[in-house]
Amino acid sequence: MSVAGESGNRTQQMRDKAQQLKEAAERATDPQERQKLQEQARRLQEQTERQGQNPGAGGNRSQGTRGREK
């Protein structure tokens, strides 16, 4: 499989996981758990969008959290 094909497959898997997290958040009865799942889904969705804009970049997992740590 080509690098582009692997990247596209990985991106699709990440989108699927984000959707699963959103659905789990909708079913969650605990507000804190719901918020946690929604945040995970949002971060994963942002990561897939970055990869979609720059295929082959591989994504930088630490990039999204640097500015939020205080």
N, C-alpha and C positions, 0 to 999 in steps of 0.2 A: 504494500500500500504506500502511496506517496505521502510526503510530509503534509501537503495540503489536505489530502483525504483524512489523515489521522487527526489533523487539527480540526477539521469540520466535524468529525465523529466525536471528538472530545467536547467540542462546543455544544453539540446536540445533547450529549449526556449531561452536561452542566445545565442546559435549559430544562431538560426533563427533571433533574433534581430540584431546581428552583421551583418548578411547578408543583412537585410533590410537597415541598416545604410550605408553599402557599396554601395548598389544600389541607395540610396538617394543621396549619395555623387557624384556618377557618373552623376546623373541628375541635380545636383545643378549648377546653372550658376554663382553664386557669389563665387569667390575664397576663401574668408574667411569662408563661410558656408561650402564649400566643404572640406576644411581643418579640420574644427570642426567635421564634420560628420565622416571623415576618422579617426580622432584621437579617437572619441568615439567607433567606430567599432574596432579599434586596441586594445584599452583597454579592451573591452568586450571579444574579441577573446583571449587575454592573460589570462583573468580571467577564461574562460572556459577551456583553456589548463591546468592551474594550478589545477582546480577541477578535470579534467580528470586524472591527474597524482596522485592526492590524493583524491579519492572519499570519501565522508563522512566528509571532512574537513569543508565543508560549505562555504569556501571562506572568505577571509578577505578583505573587500572593501577598507579599508584604507591602506593596505599594498602596493599597487601599486603607491601611490602618495607621500609617505613620502620623498623619496629621491629627488623628483623633485621640492619641494617647497623651494623657496629661496627668 
